[in-house]
Amino acid sequence: QRLKAPDGGGGRRHKRIALILLRIACVFLPGYVHPDEWFQSNEVAAQEVFNYHTEKPWEFTADAPVRSVLSVYFSSQMAYTITVAFKAYIPSSMAADVVTYAPRVMLCAMSFVVDLAVDSCARAVDADATMARTMFASSWVTLVMLVRPFSNAVETCAVALAAFLATHKIKDNRRDYGVRCALIGVIGAIAIFIRITSAVNIAPWALLAVGRELRHSVWAGALGVAGGVVAALGAAIACIVIDTAYYANESVLDVFSIVRQPDTWVITPLNLLRYNSNVDNLAIHGLHVRVLHVFVNGPMMFGPMWLACCFALIRPSKLRDESRGVIAALWGSILLPLAVLSLVPHQEPRFLAPMIIPLCVLSVRARSGTVSSRVRNLKVGRGVGAFWIAFNILMAVVFGILHQGGVVRSARSLASSDFPFAQTSSVNAVFWKTYMPPQSVLAQPLDAVRVKITDIGGADAVTALTRLAALAAPPSAEDVADDPSCAAKIKDTVTILVAPPSAMGELRHVAYAAGLDFTPAAARFGPHVSFDHLPQTFSALAAARTVAEVIDAFMLATYVVTHRT
C-alpha cells in the first residue's frame, strides 16, 4: 500500500491552486508601482493600436530612441492586438478596463514560464522543486512586479526561458546538435533589445548550454557556440529592422531596403548604452550609492531569500560533480548581474527582478542543507516561514494596494459617465503631489480630446497655484474681442485639481490672496499613499482629530478650482 506523505498530494494541489488564483487576483490590485509600468508600455501601445490620445515618453521620441518597440509589443501591444479581435464582444464602456488589465492578464500568463524554469533548475540540483515553486509563487515580486507591464517582467520571462532550456533534462546527457544553444541565442538577442541588462542575466545560462555540449566533445561545443552566435546575430538583425521600420514609419516588409542602408539603422540597445554612460543623464533620474542593490534593493525585493543566499555564499555546502555546472550558473545569474548593475549609479529595485529564479532555488537548497539543520535545532523553522509570509503580505499590500493607489482610478474616473462633470465640454485636470497619471485610461481618440491632463508632480505650492490660476482664469477683454465665443467655451470648461488632502493646507494658504477657491468634489479615491511625500502624511495623521481626518490622510481627492468673484 502506497503511504501518503504528511503534506499529501491533495494539500499540495490545493496550495498550488490557491497561489495561482492569488496571482490572478493580484492583476486587479490598484497600486501604482512606478511610472514606467505605464509610460514605457501602455501609453505607447494604446496610441498605436487604439489610436487613443497619449503622451509618448522621451525614450520613444528622441533623435536617438533608447527603447525598442519590441519591449512595448511584448509588454502591452500583443495583449491589445488580441483584444482587437474580440472588439465586437467588448462594450465601449470597458475601454479603460481593457487598457488597464489586458496587458496585466498577458504578463500574468507569461509569468508561469518562470514557474517552469524554477522547477527545472531545482530538479537539476536535487533541491525541493515544490518548495522552490511555492517560494516563487508566494513572493510579492511575482504577485505585483511580474504581472505589471514592466520591461523587467518581460526580461524575467526571457531569462526563465533560457534557464529552462539550459537545465531541461540535464541528466539525460543527450546531444541536441546545437539546437538548445541556438534557441538561447535567439532569446538572448531579443531580450537585449527589450532590456540591455538581459545580456548579463542570460549569459550564465548560455555558458551552461555550451558546457552541456562540451560534455560530448570539443566539436559539439564548437557547434553549440557557432549555432548560438549565428542565431543571435540573425535575431539581432531582425530586431534592428523592426525598430528602424517603426521609427522611420516604414513597413517591416521593406526589409531589403532597410538592410542595405546600415547608416539609417536604429540600434536601441546601443543608444541606451550611450545614454547611460553619461552620468549627467542618469542624474536626471536619480543617482544612488553603488551598494544600494546589495544592502537595500535586494533585501526589499526578496527579503529572507536574499539573506539566506548571502549566508549560503559565505558558508557553501558540498557539491556533487553532476550539479556543479547548474549551481555555477545559478550563482552566476545572481553575482554577474549584481556586479554589473552596481557599476551604474542609477539603481532601482525592479532591476533585480530576474534574480528571483536563482534565489528561489538556492535559498531552498540552502534550507535543506546546513542552514536548515541549524534552523531546526534552534526551533525557529516556523518562525522563518511566518517571516516570509508576513514580509510578502506587507510588500504586496504596500506596493500592490497603497502606493499611489488613487492615481489610476482617479484618472479613469475623469472620462467616466459617472463623473460629476461628464457633460462638461472640456475638463482641465491637474494632478499634484502624485505620480504622473496615464492618459491611455481615458480612452480618448486622438481627434476628440475632452479631458486634458496636466501633471505638475511635486511642484511647490506657488508653482502649483500659478498653473491652476492660468487654467481657471476667466477670459480677458482682448480674448473676447478676438473670439466672442471664447467666453461661452471657457464657461463650459471646468478645472479640477487632483491631490492628497494632506497637501491642501499649504496650497490654500497661498491661494487665498490669489483669489482662488478649491471646492471639494464628491470623487475621492483610496487607499492612497505617496512615499515621496510621507512627511505630509505623517503630519496629517498627527493633526487628525476624527476618524474622517485619519482616512483623509490615505486618500486622493478632487477639487473644483474657481476664481473668487
N, C-alpha and C positions, 0 to 999 in steps of 0.2 A: 504493500500500500504506500502510495506517494505521500510523504509528510508535507504538511503545509508550513511555510515559513511564518515566523511570528508576525511580520508585516506582509500578509498574504497578498496574492496577486490581485484579489478584489480591492483591497485597500490601496495598493499602488495605482491601480487603474482609476479609482475614484479620485485620488490625489492628482493624477495626471490630467483628468478631465476638468477638475476644478481649476487647475492652473491655466489650462487652455481657455476656459471661459473667463477667467480673470484677465488674461491678456486681451481678449476680445473686448471685454468691458472697458478696459483702460483706453481703448481707442477713442472713447467718447468723453474722456476727462477734459475739463475746461481750462486747465493750466496752460500758460504760455511760457515755454522754457526759454526760448531765445529767438530774436527776430529772424535768424537765418532759417528757421523752420518754415517761414512764410516767404521771405524775400529772396531766397536762393532756389525756390521751388514753385510753390503755388502761384505766387504773383506773376511769374513769368509764364507758366503753363496755362493759367486761366485766360490770359490775353491771347495766347497762340491758339488754343483750342476753342474757347467760347467767345472770343472777341470781347471780353469784358475790359472795362476801364481799370487799369492798374498802373502803378509806377514801377517800371523796371529798375532794378538797382544798378549801381555804377559798374558792378562786375560784368554786366552784360552790355553796357553801352559805351565803355571806354574805347579809346582808339586801339588799345591792345587788350581785348577781352581776356579776363583771367578765369572765367568759368566755362566749362564745356556744356553744351546743350544736352549732352548725354546724362549729366547729373540731373538736369531738370526732367528729362524723359523718364528715367528710372524712378525718381522720387515722386513725381506728380503726373507728368503728361501721359504716361502709359495708362494710369488709372482714369484720367479724364477722357482719353480716347475710347476706352472701353465703355464708359457711361454714355458716350455719344451714340453708341449702337443701340442703347436702350432708352434713348431720349423720348420716344413716343410713350413710354410707360412711366416716366418720371414727371410729376406735376411741376409747373414753373415755381410754385411756392416752396419747393425743396431745393432751389438752385443754390442757396447758401449752404445747405447741408451737403450737397454734392461737392462743392468747392472745399469744404472743411474736412469731410470724413472719407471721401473716396480715396485720396492718397494714403490716409492712415490705414484703411482696410487693406490696401495693396501692400503696404510695408508690414503690416501685421502678418499677412500671409507669407511674405518673403522671409520674415524672421524665423519661420520654422525650419529654414535651411540651416540656421545656426544650431538648432537643436540636433540635427543630424550630424553636424560637424563635431559638436561637443561629445555626442555619443561615440562617434568613430574614434576620436582622439583618446577618449577614456578607455575604450576597449583595447586600443593599440598598446597601452601601457599597463593593462590589467588593473585599472582603477575602477571604482564603483560607478558604472555608467549611469545607473538610475539616480544616484545621489548627485552626480555632476549635472545631469539634465534638470533635476529639481532645483539645484543652485541657480542654474541659468534662468529657468522659468520663473523663479520667485524673486529674481533680482529687480530692483527698481529701474535699472538701466534697460532691461528688457521691456518692462511694463510701461515705461514712459518714453525713453530715448529712441528705442528701436521701432516704435510704432508711429513715430512722427517723421514727416518728410525731410529729415536731415540728410545731407550727403554722407554724414558719418554712419547713418543707419545702412545706406546702400553699400558703403565701403565695408562695413562689418559683414554684410551678406556675401560680398565678393571674397573677403578673406575666408569666410566659412566654407565657401565652395572650394577654394584652393586647399584648405586644410582637410576637407573631406576627401578630395581626390588624392591627396598625398598619403593619407592614412588608411583609406578604404581597403579592406582585405590585405593588410600589410603582411600578415603572417602566411599568406598563400605562396609568396615568393615566385609568382608567375610573371613572365615578361609581358609587356604591353606594347613593345616596339616604339616607344616614344610618344604614344597617344596621350598618356597622362601628362607628360611634360608639355606637350603642345596645347592641351586644354588649359593648363595652368598659365601658359604664356599668353593665350588669348584673354583669359580672365584678368591677368595682371595688367596687360596693356590697357584694356577698357577701364579697369579700376583706377589706374593712374590718371586718366582723363577725368574721372569722377572726383577723385581726391588724390593729390600728388603723394600724400603720405602712404598710400596703398603700396608703394614700391617697397618700403621697409617692413610693412606688415605682411606682405606676401612672400618676400624673399626667403625667409626660413623654410617655408613650405615648398617652394620651388627647389631649394637645395635638397630637401628631404626626398622629393620625387626623383631628382637626379641620382641621389645616393641609392635609391631602390634599384635603379637601372645598373649602377656600378657593381652591385652585388652579383650581377650575372657576368659582366665583362666590361673591360675598358671601352670596347667598341659600342656596347649597349649604352654606356653612359654618354659617350660622344654623340650617339644618335639622339639620346634624350635632350642633351643640350642644344643640338642643332635644330631639333624639332620645336623646342620651346622658343628659341630665338627667332626662327623663321615665322612661327605662328604669331609671336608677339609683334614683330615688325609689320606683318600683314594687317593685324588688328589695329595697330597704331596708325597706319596709313589710312585705313577706313575711318578711324575717328577724326583724323585731320580733315579728310574730305567732308565729313558730315559737319564739322564745326565751320570750316571755310564756306561751305554752301549756305549754312544758316546765317552767318554774319554778313555774307555778301548778297543775301536774298536771292540766291541761285538755287537751281534744282540739284539735288544729290545725284540725280541720274546723269548729270553732265560731268561725270567723274573724270573722263579723259581730259577734258578741258582744264579741270582743276589740277590734276596731277601734273600736267605739262607746264604749269606756272607755279613753281615752288616759291617764288618771291611773294606770292599772294597768300600763301598758306597761313592759316590761323592755328598756331600751336599753343593752346591754352595752358597746359602744364608749364611750358617754358615761360610764358608771360607771367604766370603766377610766381614762378621761381624768381624771376627778375624783380617782381613787385615786392616779394617778401624779403629779398636780400637787402632792401633799403630800410634801415631802422626807422627813418622818418615816416615811412608809410605805415609801419607797424605801430608807431606811436599814436597814430590816429585811432587805432582800435584798442589801444591799451598795452603798456609794457609791464612785464612781470619778472620776478626773480627767476633765475634758471632752475631752481629746485622746487618750484611750485607744484609741478606734476608729481614729484616724488612724495612730498610731505603734505600736500593739501588736496590736489585734484584726485590722486589715486585713492586715498582713504575716503574721500567724499563720494566717489563713484562706486567703489567696491567694498568699502567697509572691512569686515572681518576677513574677506577673501584676500585683500591686499596685505593685511597684517600676517595672515597665515603663510602667504607666499614669501614675504620678507623673512619670516622665521625659517622657512624651508630652504631659502637661499643661503642663510647663514649656517644652518645645520643640515646639509643634504643627506638624503638616505642612500643606501646602496642601490646600484642599478644593475639590471640584468642586461646582458650583452645585446639581446634582440630588441630591447626597448630604448637603448641609448640614443639612437637616431631621432626617435619621436620626442623623447624628453628634451634633447638638444633643440629641436625645432620649437617646442612649446616655450622653453626659456628664451630662445632667440626671438620669438614673436612678442615677448614682453620687453626684454632688455634692449634689443636693437631699436624698436620704435621709441622706447622711452629715452634712450640716449640721443637720438636724432631730434625728437620733439623738444627735448630740454635745451637744445642749442638755440632754438628760436625763442626770442624773448616775449612773444605773444602766446600765452598758454591758456586754453580753455578746457574744462573737464571733459567735454564730449569728444575731444580729440583722442582720448584714451579708449573709446568705446570698443574697438576691435579686440582689445586685450581681454575682454570678458571670456573669450573662448579658451585660451590657455589658463587663465586664472581659475576658471571653474574646475578644470581637470587637475591642475597642480595642487589646488587647495584641498580637493577631495583626496588626492593621493597622499598629501602630507597628513591629512586627518587619519588616514588608515595606517600610517606608519608610526614613527616615534612620537610625533606630536599627539596623535590620538591616544596612545597608551598613557602619556603623561596627563592628558586631559581627563581620561577615565580615572586615573589614580587620584587626581585632585577632586573628583566628583563634580566637575563643572561642565560636563558634556552638554547637559540640557541647558545650562546657562548660556553656552556659546550659541546653541540653536535658537534660544529665546532672543539673544542679542541680534542674531542675523535677521530674525523675523521683525523685531522692533525697528531695527535700522532701516530695513527696506520699506516698512509701512510708513515710517516717518518721512523718508525721502520721497516716496511716491505721493504722499499727501501734500508735501511742501511744493514739489515741482509739478505734480500732475493736477493739483486742485487749486492750491492757494496762490502760487506765484503768478502774478499778473493775470489772475483768473477772470477778471471782468472785462479785459480789453477786447477780446474777440467777440464775446457775446454782446458787448455794447456796440461794437462796430456793425455786427449783423443786424441789430435792432433798428439801426438808422434807416434801413431800406425796407423794414417790415411794415406790413399793412396795419399792424397793431401799434406802431409808434405814434405818439400823440400828434406829431406834425406830418403824418403820412400824406396829407392832402396839400401840404405847402409846396409851391412850385420849386423852391430851392432851399437847401439846408447847408449852412456852413458849420461843420463840426470840428471843433478844436480839441485835440487831446493834449492834456498837460500832466506832467509827472507820471507818465505811463510809458510802456514800450510803444514802439511805432505800430500803429494799427494797420492791419492788412486791408486793402481796398477790394480785393477779389471777392470777399464775402458779401459785398453789397450787390454783386451780380448785375452791375450796370453796364449796358452796351457802350461801346466807345463813343457813339454819336448821341447818347441820351443820358448825360450825367446830371443827375438831380442833386445828389449829396456830394459835397466837396469836403474832403478830409484834410485838415491841416495839423501836422504833428509838430509841437514845439518842445517835446521831450522834457528835460529837466530845467528849462529856462527859469531865470529868476522872475519874481513877481512883476517887476517893472516891465521886463521884456514881454511877458505874457499879456500884461494889460495893454501894451502898445498894439500887439497883434489883434487882440479882441476888439479894441476900440476902433481900429481901422475896418474890421469886418462888419461891426454893428453900427457904424456911423450912418446917419441919415444923409440923403443926397444934398449936395451943395446947390446953390442957386445957379452956378455955372453948369453943373451936370444937368439940371432940369431944363435949362435953356438949350443945351445941345441935344438933349433927348428927353422930350416931355413924358415919355412912357417910363423913364427910369424910376420915377417916384413910386409908381404902381408896382414895378418889378421888385424894388427893394422892400416895399411894404409887404410883399408876399414872400419875402426871404427871412428865414429865422436863423439866428446864430446860437449854436449850442456849445457849451463847454462841458467836456467830459474829464473829470478829475476826482481824485480821492477827497472826501470831505475834510480829512485832516489837513489838507493843503489850502483850504479856502480861507482860513483865518488871515494869512499873510496877504492873500490877493485882495480880500475885502478891505484890508487896512489901507492899501494904496489906491483902490478903485473908487472909494467914496469921493475923493477930491476930483477925480476924472469924470464923475457923473455917470458911472456905470452901475447897473444893478444886476444881481445874479439871483434869479428866481428858481428854486429847486423844482425840477420836473419829477414826474411820478417814477420814471425809469431809474432803477438802481440795480447794480449788478455785484454779486458777491458769491463766495468769499473772494477777496482780492487783497493781496499783499505785495508791495514793491520792496525788494531788498535794497534797491538804490536809494530809498527814502525811509529807511527804518526809523531814524530818529523822530521823524514826524509822526509815525505810527505810535511809537512809544510815548511821545508827548501827549497824543490824543487819548491814549489809554490811561495815562496818569491823571489827565484832567477830566476823565469821564465820571459823571455822577449818576448816570442812569444806565440801564441795560441797553437802551436805544443808542446811547452815545458810544458804548463799548462796541456794538455792532457796526456803527458808522466807521470805526477805525479799520474795519476789514471789508469795506465796500468801495465801489466805484460809482459815483453819482453823476447825474446830468443836470445842467443848469441852463436856463434860458438867459441869454445876455441881451440887455436892453439899455438904451441911453435914458437917463432920468430926465423927465420933462419938467 
